[in-house]
């Protein structure tokens, strides 16, 4: 087992938990949910999709939305 593998998994976990603590994720109006299928190449990656993020510190759920065109995590 490689030490880099353990560190990478820990960093990805910390990044994702921090992201989920700071933002609420929502599919933009009129968009389809992401497909479960992936793009197969040297490594598997999700197909591009759109997601809206809202700062979780705002009390009103419809304030301060912004759109991220693609979220693709590559390790």
N, C-alpha and C positions, 0 to 999 in steps of 0.2 A: 504494500500500500504506500502511496506517495504522500508526503507531508503536504504538498501543494493541493492535493485533492481534498484533504480535510480543511485546509484554510479556505479554499474556494467555496466549499459547501457552507462554511460558517459565514463567509462574507455575503454570499447570495441570500442566506437566511436573514442576516441582519439588515441587508438592503430592503428585502421584500417586507419584512415586519415593520421597518421604519416607514416605508411607503404606505402600507396599509393603516398604520397608526395616524399618519398625517393627512390622508386623503380618503374620500369615499369614491369608489369607482362606479361608473354608470355608462351604459351603452347610449350614445347620442340618439336623439329622436330621429326616426326614419332609417336608422342603421340596423343591419342584421347582426345577431350575436356571432362571435367568431366561430369558425368551423373547427371541429375536433381534429380534422385531418391536418397533416403537417407536410412541409416541403422536405423531401428526402435528398440529402447530398452527403458530404463527408460527415456531417452531423445533422440531426433532426432539428428543425426550427419551425415555429408556428407561422402560418400564413399571416401577412399583414392585416391589421384590423384597427378600427378607431375606438377610442375609449375617452370618456369625459372624466375629469378629475375635479373634485371640489374639496377645498380646504376643510378639514373636519372641525376646525375651530369656529366656523361660521354657524350660526344657529338656524338661519333660514335655509332650507335645502335647495332653493333655486337661485341663490346668489353666487356670483363669482365663478361660474362655470367656464372652463376653457377646454379646448380640444387638442389632443395629441394625435398626430396623424398616424404614427405607427409605434407600436411597442414591440421590440424584438430584443430578446436577451440572448447574447452570444457569449459563450464561455470559451 
